[in-house]
Amino acid sequence: MRMSVIGCGYLGAVHAAAMASIGHDVVGIDVDEHKVAVLAHGTAPFFEPRLEELLRDGLTSGRLRFSSDMADARGSDVHFLAVGTPQVAGGHAADLRFVDAALESLLPHLRRGDVVAGKSTVPVGTAERLAARVDETGATLVWNPEFLREGWAVHDTLTPDRLVVGVPDGAGGAGAATLLRKAYASAVATGTPFLVTDLATAELVKGAANAFLATKISFINAMAEIAEAAGADVALLADALGYDTRIGRRYLGSGIGFGGGCLPKDIRAFTARAEELGRGEAVGFLREVDAINLRRRDRAVQMVVDALGGLVFGRRVAVLGAAFKPFSDDIRDSPALDVAVRLRGLGADVVVTDPAALANAEAAHPQLGYAAERDDALRDADAVVIVTEWDEYRRDLTPEHAGSLVAGRVIIDGRNCLDADLWRAAGWSYHGMGRR
């Protein structure tokens, strides 16, 4: 099948490469000529496991190419709309300018019978508005939300846990759903559920999913606050809760909370749209979810201050992590960098390290200190803060090795990912978030 992917950022580049890897003829289109040139050479403009392998294979096979000319989308059977929807400056709503601009550029190149499949995360009601423009060309607009996890995006595209396609009423919608089922035939053949809904439901699925995940994370972090005050251990509490099949253990990892370019902005945009619809009270709890999440960063900074006896000015603090999560170089709304910047503001000598995100972090926050190697960041530190749970921090760093480098033997476990007993037995002042 011939496909175009409009927008070659994180979502679009992964989708284009993955679709080419399963046999489709794909052209990725982006207005950023530099990004197009980088992708056309088989280089990923961001860190994502397996992506460069797929890019190179697709380019070599001839099934994948990239362009900055929207006219190259002409002739595709399905056009995936995968541009970003950031938060508007000074507000919480989603900024739809890029979605609107991309669609307007695509419209002259659509044929009767083409399908435009929106993948961007948009407020409910957006698809209905855009569909009116697409209908004028004889093409059909559907909404096909993505559910990618950064660091697992290739896996999630090739082997999704579900496929949702929102379609308009009528024969056009039914035909579009059939075309999308063919596009994802390899996943459907292995048992991936394929759900056909109306447009509004498909838009709501992504926002609702992120709202639920954010709520679950903030719930356990709220319990961490109570556990800390009561002398309980939130990690054991989460284990006990997780055995209840109605709750489950996933996303009950307490600590410093979530960040990145999706969950924070998406729950705010979800709330903003609910308020526009006159139903803001229905999701009022999401404001508290957001507040709890940000409060965890405050708590992490205070834990460093307390562990250092109330004085951080001039003290060396190693911050392990810059990306908002492991297996990514994404620093958008990164809890790690937020904590680092706040400690720097208190006068600490902060040194940040990260296996993948260091260049992005240094460009965004040049006032911080950086070390390419973990051990260089640890050397002579008065305190260590783990904020991004890369394996080389969570699993590979031993108390004995760290003790040979760290002056203060103070560690703040911002992800509750270490064996507290092991570190304390080795003579460290270990501090978890809500842990005994």
Stockholm file with secondary structure:
# STOCKHOLM 1.0

chainA/1-436         MRMSVIGCGYLGAVHAAAMASIGHDVVGIDVDEHKVAVLAHGTAPFFEPRLEELLRDGLTSGRLRFSSDMADARGSDVHFLAVGTPQVAGGHAADLRFVDAALESLLPHLRRGDVVAGKSTVPVGTAERLAARVDETGATLVWNPEFLREGWAVHDTLTPDRLVVGVPDGAGGAGAATLLRKAYASAVATGTPFLVTDLATAELVKGAANAFLATKISFINAMAEIAEAAGADVALLADALGYDTRIGRRYLGSGIGFGGGCLPKDIRAFTARAEELGRGEAVGFLREVDAINLRRRDRAVQMVVDALGGLVFGRRVAVLGAAFKPFSDDIRDSPALDVAVRLRGLGADVVVTDPAALANAEAAHPQLGYAAERDDALRDADAVVIVTEWDEYRRDLTPEHAGSLVAGRVIIDGRNCLDADLWRAAGWSYHGMGRR
#=GR chainA/1-436 SS CEEEEECCSHHHHHHHHHHHHTTCEEEEECSCHHHHHHHHTTCCSSCCTTHHHHHHHHHHHTSEEEESCGGGGTTCSEEEECCCCCBCTTSSSBCCHHHHHHHHHHGGGCCTTCEEEECSCCCTTHHHHHHHHHHTTTCEEEECCCCCCTTSHHHHHHSCSCEEEEECSSHHHHHHHHHHHHHTHHHHHTTCCEEEEEHHHHHHHHHHHHHHHHHHHHHHHHHHHHHHHHTCCHHHHHHHHHTSTTTCSTTCCCSSCCCSSSHHHHHHHHHHHHHHTTCGGGGTHHHHHHHHHHHHHHHHHHHHHHHTTTCCTTCEEEEECCSSSSSCCCCTTCHHHHHHHHHHHTTCEEEEECSSCHHHHHHHCTTSEECSSHHHHHTTCSEEEECSCCHHHHTSCCHHHHHTTCSSCEEEETTCCSCHHHHHHTTCEEEESSCC
#=GC SS_cons         CEEEEECCSHHHHHHHHHHHHTTCEEEEECSCHHHHHHHHTTCCSSCCTTHHHHHHHHHHHTSEEEESCGGGGTTCSEEEECCCCCBCTTSSSBCCHHHHHHHHHHGGGCCTTCEEEECSCCCTTHHHHHHHHHHTTTCEEEECCCCCCTTSHHHHHHSCSCEEEEECSSHHHHHHHHHHHHHTHHHHHTTCCEEEEEHHHHHHHHHHHHHHHHHHHHHHHHHHHHHHHHTCCHHHHHHHHHTSTTTCSTTCCCSSCCCSSSHHHHHHHHHHHHHHTTCGGGGTHHHHHHHHHHHHHHHHHHHHHHHTTTCCTTCEEEEECCSSSSSCCCCTTCHHHHHHHHHHHTTCEEEEECSSCHHHHHHHCTTSEECSSHHHHHTTCSEEEECSCCHHHHTSCCHHHHHTTCSSCEEEETTCCSCHHHHHHTTCEEEESSCC
//
